[in-house]
Amino acid sequence: MMDAPVRSLDQVEIGELSQSVGFLLRLAQLRAFADFFSDNGPRDLKPGEFTVLWVISRNPGIRQSVLGQRLMIKRAHMTKLIRAMEDQGFVARRIPDCDRRAVELTLTPLGESAAERASIPFFDYEKRAGAPLDQEERVELISLLRKYVGLQGETDG
């Protein structure tokens, strides 16, 4: 039996996977996270933690279920994440009188400060992210991704 040839990374054939949206998005996500967690990325909060704090800061009183659906975070993971953020003193939960099954979320002053403080390095990093794309390609990629996930009508701010 002959040994299989040793291949370098650039010699690995992936065939039709090179045209797979899901496969390419997964590789892009892995690359983005590797860069984020390298020395290039911000240090305060993980991307998911920052995202949750940022969206709550822009939507005080948002229901936990709506937040989870909007960010596509599974219910069990969202509950665990919110509990951890509550334990850290970042998030306050409230059960509204009109629907005892719902949970409304707001940031505490500590959470507001953490979100604002983390936003500077996070968004500065995001402006640099996307290498090896040039600025025009980055704008096009963001536009296509927003369309793909149904955010093309969203506005900044």
N, C-alpha and C positions, 0 to 999 in steps of 0.2 A: 504494500500500500504506500502510495506516494504522499509525502507531506503536502498540505495545501500551501500555495505560495504566500509568503508574508507580504501583506499589503500595507502601504502607508495610508494615512487618513484620507488623502486626496485621491487614492486609488480605489476606495470602497464604492462599489456600484450601488445605487439606490433605485435605479429604474424609474418606474412610474410614480414613485413616492415624491420625486422632484416636482410633480404637478399637483400634489395633494395639499389642499388648503389647510386641513387639520394638522397634517404632519409639519408643514412649514410654519404654521402659527405656534405649534408646540416647540419647535427648535428656536423660533424667534423669542418665545417666552423664556426658555432656558438661557439663551444668550443674554437677554435683558437682565434677568435676575443675577446671572453670574457677574455681569458688569456692575449692577447695583450693589451687590454685596462685596465687591472688590474695594480696593482703596479709592476708587473713583466715586463711589456712592456716598450718600448722606449717612450719618451715623445715628441719629436720634431714634427713629421708629422704623419698623419693618414696613414694606409697601402696603400691606393689607391693613395694618394698624393705622398708618397715616391716612389711608383712603377713608376708613370708617370715621375717624375723627374729623377729617376735612368735610365729609358729606353731612355729618351731624351739625358741624358748625355753620353750614350753609342752609340747614333745614332744622332749626330747633323744634323739638317736639315731634320729630319724625317717629313713626311707629317702627319698632324693631323689625317686624315682618316686612314692611315696605322697604326699609333699608336693605335687608337681606336679599329681597327679590331684585331690587335695583342693581345691587353689586354682585348678584348671582352667587351669594354665599349661602351654603346649606344651613338650614335652621339650627341644627345641633352645633355647628361650628360658630355660627353667629352668637348663639347663647353663651358659649364658652368665651368667645372674644369679648363680648360686652361685660360679662362677669369679671373678667380679668381687668378690663379698663375701669370698671367700677371699683374694684379692689385697689387699683392704682390711684384712685381719686380723680380720674379724667371724665367719667360719665355718670350722670344721675339718671336713674330710671324712675318712671312714674306710671302708676296704673290709673287710667282715667275712670271717672265715676260712670260714664256712659257705656263703657265696654270693659268689664273687669278682666277680659281675656287678653286685652291689648297691653303693650308696654310702649310708653313714649320715652324718647331719649333726648337729653340735652347735655351739653358740655358743662362741666363745673368751671369755675375760674381757672383752676389748674389745667383742665383739659383744653380750654380756650388758649391759654398760654402755650401749652405743648403743641397744639395744632399750628398756631401762628409761628412759633419758633422753628418748628420742623418744616414749615412751608417754604422758607427761604432756601435752605440747601436742597430740598426735594425738587422744587421747580427750577432752580439753577441747574441741578443735575439733569433734569428732563430736557432743558434747552441744549445740553451737550450730548445727550443720548442719541443713539441711532447711527453711530459710525458703522460702516463706511459710507453712509448716504450723505449726499450734499443737502443743503437746506431745501431746495426745490423738491427733491425726492422725499425728504422727511415729511414735508407738508403734504405731498401727494399720498404717502403711506398713511399718515394720520387721517386724512380725508377718506381714504378707502376703508380703513379699519372702522372709523365712525359709521360709515354707511353699512358695513358688514354687521356691526353689532346694534344698529338701529339708533345711533346717536347723531345722525346727520343734521337734524333740526335743532340740536342743542346749541346754546350760545355760551361763550366764556363768561366767567364772572359769577 
